[in-house]
Amino acid sequence: MFDGKFRVPVDRAVKPLGNGLRRTGLTPDHLTAIGLLVAMGAATAIGFGYLKLGLLLVVLAALPDLLDGALAKASNTSSQRGAFFDSTIDRFADALLFGGVAWHFSIRNEPTYIVMLPFAIMALSSVISYMRAKAESLGLDAKGGLMERAERIIALCLGLLFEPLLIAILWAMLALTFVTAVQRFVKVWKQAAVAPITAAKIEMRRSRRQSRRVVRTERRRMRISRTTGRISTRRD
């Protein structure tokens, strides 16, 4: 929900920061890795019951995730590999954070179903991510919903800030994540029913990827040829 409504203004706001980060020599992958390390620290703090410290680290972990895209655009280094790396690390970070919450509950000797609550949220979140990935591979759109990743992180931060409400917030997250899964399923189901050219779109995307691979291979060959030519010239 937030991703669709606020993505453009947020990208516009952080664009100057991306230009500044470009001068530091950092790459988007560096920022993504830093975010994961901070998320590990946040999960550890939450697990041991330092929820306010965990909250601070969750916010700090979100900053690199917010800025890596701006840096990629500013440095003109956007790539499929970077997008894949960023998305994968996001899933790892989410698993760490909710695992930390489950650890915290287990140390507090909460009932088993409470300890399993964060894992239930992560399971449904994985279904949501899978539906989007599968839909996009079929040339369909599965974005949107009440409880996407940004909403989950915000809700988790509220739970960490107001500890007595943490369990109630997690139950609400579970319900809204389930609703989001249903929303995405219905959205893709309706698109698939009126998309007879899906196969053609898939084949078109495959052809484009193949063409890009051919172009990249040819560029590598040209660079190698130029390098070889320079070395030969120097030897002569």
N, C-alpha and C positions, 0 to 999 in steps of 0.2 A: 504494500500500500504506500508506504513512505518512499520506496524506491521509485515508483512511477510518478508520484506527485512532486517530489523534491529533488530528484536526481539532477535535473537541468540547473536549477538555481544553486545547488550545492557545488556542482562541477564548476559553475561560473565563479563562485566565491573562492574556491581553492586553487583556481588556475594560477594566480600570482604566486602562491606558495610552491606550485610545481616548477615555475620558472626559477624561483630561488633555490630550490633543492637541486636543480640541474647543475648549478655551479659547485655543489659540494662533491661531485663525483659519484654520488650514490646512484644506484640503479633501482628500478621498481622492484626487482627481485630482492634486493637488499632490504627494502622497506617491508616487503611481505614476510621475509624471514625474521626481521626484528619484531614484527607484530606477533608472530608465533611464539617467540621466546618470551615476550611480555605476557602473553596469554598463559603460558606454562607457569609463570610466576603467579598470575592471578588465580589459576586453578589450585596451586599449592596453598596460597594464602586462604582461599575460601575453604579448602579442605580442612585446614587446621583451625577454622573458626574466626579468622581475622577478616570479617566480612567487609568492613570499611576499607581496609587496605586492598582487599580483592576488588572492591568497587573502583577504587582509584586505578588499579592496574588494568581492569577491563576497559575503562575509558582510554587509558594510554595505549592499550592494544588496538583499539579501534582507530586511532589516529593514523598509523601507518597504512591501514587498510583503506582509509579515506584518501590518503595522499599518493598512494602508489599509481593510481590511474592518472592523476594530474601530472605526476612526474613522467609517466610514459608518454603522455600527449606532448608535454613540453619538450622532451628530449627526442621525440619522434621514434620511440622504441616500442610502440605497441605491437604485440605479436600474438599469435595463437598460443605459442608456448607460454608466454607470460600470463595470458588469460587463464590457461589451464592450471598453471602453478598457483595463481591467486585463488581460484575457485577451490582447488584441492586443499590449500592451507586453511581457507575459511572453514572447511568441514572439520579439519583436525582441531582448529581452535575451538569451535563449538563443542566438539566432543570433550575436549579438555575441561572447558568451563563447567559444563553440566556434570561431567564426571567429578569435578571438584565439589559441586553442590551435593551429589550423592555421597561422596566421602564424608562431607560435613554432617549429613544426616546420620550416617552409620556411626560416627564418633559420638553423636548425641543420643545414640540408642533409640532412634525413631523406629516406628513399626516398619516392617519390611516393605509394605506397599508404598510408604513415603520415600524410602530409600530408592525404590524403583521408579518413582515419579519422574526424575530428570531423564532417566534412560527411555522412558515412554515418550517424552517430548522429543528426544533425539531420534528415536525410531520414526516417528511421524514426520519429523523434519527431513529425514533422509528420503522418505517417500515423496515429499514435496519437491526436493531437489531432483530426484530421479525423474519425476513426471516432466519437469521443465526440460531436462536434458534430452529425454526421449522425444518429447514433442518437437523440440528444435531440430533434432536429427531427422525428423519426418517433415520438416518445413513448416511446422505449426507454431503457434504462440501459446505459452503457458505462464506468462508473467502475471503478477497480481495476487491478490488475496489479503485476508485480514491480518495474518501473522506470518510475514516473511522474515528474513534474517534480521533486518534492522529492528523490526518490532520485537523480536525475541530478545535481542541484546538490550533494548531499552527496558523491556519488562523485567529482565534479570537484574539490571541495575537498580530498578525500583525495589525489587525484593531484597537486594543486598543493603540498600539504604534503610529500608524499613523492615528489619528482621522479623518482627512478629507477623508481618504479612507475607513472608516469603513463600510459605506452603500454599496459601490461598492464591497467590499470584501464579505459582506453578500450575495449580489446577486450572486456572483460567487460561494459561498458555496452552495447556494440553487440549482444552476444549476448542480454542480458537485455531490451533494448529490443525486439528481434525477438520474443522470447518473449511480452512484454507485448502486442505487436500481435496475435499469434496468440490470446492469451487474450481480448482484447477482441472480436476477430472471432467467435470461438466463442460468447462470451457473448451478443452481439447476434444472431447467427444462430439460436441456440436460442430466444431471446425472440421473434424475428420468426416463427418456425415455429408458435408457440402464441398469437399476438396478432392474431386476426382483426378486432379492433375498432380496429386502428391508424389506419385512415382516419378513423374517427369521432373518435378522440383528436386527430388533427391538425386536423380541422375545428373541434373544440371549442376548441383552443388559438388557432386563427386568430380565432374568434369573440370569445374573451376579449380578444385583442390589439386587435381592432377596437373592442370596447366601451371599452377603456381609452383608445384614441385619441379616441373620441367624447367621453368624459368630460373628457379634457385640453383638447380644443378648446372645449368648453362653458365650462370654467373660465376659459380665456383670454378668451373673449368676455365673460364676466361681469366679469373684472377690467378689461377695456378699457371696458366700459359704466360701471362705477363711476368709473373715472378720468375718463372724458368727462363724467359727471354732476357730479363735483367741480369740474372746470374751468369748466363752464357756470355752476355756482352761484357760483363766485368772481367770474366776469365780471359776473353779475347784481348 
